[in-house]
């Protein structure tokens, strides 16, 4: 029996007609709240991240759609690093999970 590929929750938001925000979190994080080292609670909210459940081998296409990426979870941040979208060392940790926000300046509308 093989290991299942990771899955991610993905939701696309159009921001003011200019930017495409792609919010992605690891499957197990949706609906959870995590705390920062300063005890600030951060919610991985269903309304922001909970769009479609995508397999790991399909996530690249979703990530390439965004001018802004909001990624929450160790698996998705590591996948984005594998794809060359971010250096995982630039991520912050919240409740033991990696989090990054990426703005793709080269894809910004002019």
N, C-alpha and C positions, 0 to 999 in steps of 0.2 A: 504494500500500500504506500503510495507516494504522498509527499507533503503537499498540502493545498497552498496555492499562491496567495499572498496577501491580497486583501481587498480594501478599497478606500471609498469613503463617502465623498462625492464631488457635487458641488453646486456652483453654477455660473451666475454671476450678477453683472448686469450692465449698469455702469455708473455714469449717469449724466450723458449717456450717448457717446462718451469719449473713451472710457476705459472698460475693459472686460476683466472683472475680478473673478478668479477661479479659486474657490475655497475648497480645500481637501483635508480630510483627517483620516487617520487609521480607523478601520472599521470598529474596533472595540472602544474607541474614545467618544463616539457620538452620544450626546446627552449627558456626559460626565462633567464634573467640576473638579478642577485641579487647583492647588495652591502654590503660589510663588514662595520663594525663600523668605519674603517679607509678610507671608500669611495673607496675601491678596488672592481672592478666589477668582479663577478664570473659567468661564463656562464654554464648553464646546457645544454650542447651541445647535439644535436641529434646524432652526429656521435659517441659519447661516451656512452650515456645512451639509445638511441632510437632503441632498438632491437625489442622485443616482448612486447605486452601489456598483463600483467598477473593479474589474480584475486588474491585477498588477500589470499584465501584459498589454492592457488597453489604456493605461494612465498617461502615457507619453503624449498622445493626441490631445487629451484634455488639458494638460499642462501647457502645451504650445498655443492654446487658444487665448491665454491670458496676457494682458499687459501688466496685471498685478496678480501675484500668487500669494495666498495665505495658506500656509501648510502647517498642520499640527499632528505630530506623532513621529516616533522614531523611524518607522518604516517608510513613510512618505518623504521625510526629509532625506533619508539615506537614498531613496530611489531618485529624488531630484538631484542629489549629488552625483549619482551614477550617470545621470543624463547630462551632467555638466551645467546644470542650472544654478547651483549654489555650492559653496564649500560648507560641509556640515559643521565645521569648526566655528562658523559664523553664527550658528543657531544658538538660541537661548534655551535653557531647560526650565520647564514649569512642571512641577509634580513628577519629575523623572522623565518627561517627554520633551522631545525637541520641537521647537517652533521657529519658523522663519516667515518673513514677509519679503517678497521680491518684487521690485518694480523694474520692468523691462523697458528701459529708456529708448532702445532702438526701435521699439514697436509703438511708441507713443504717437498719437495722431498729431499732425501739424496744422 
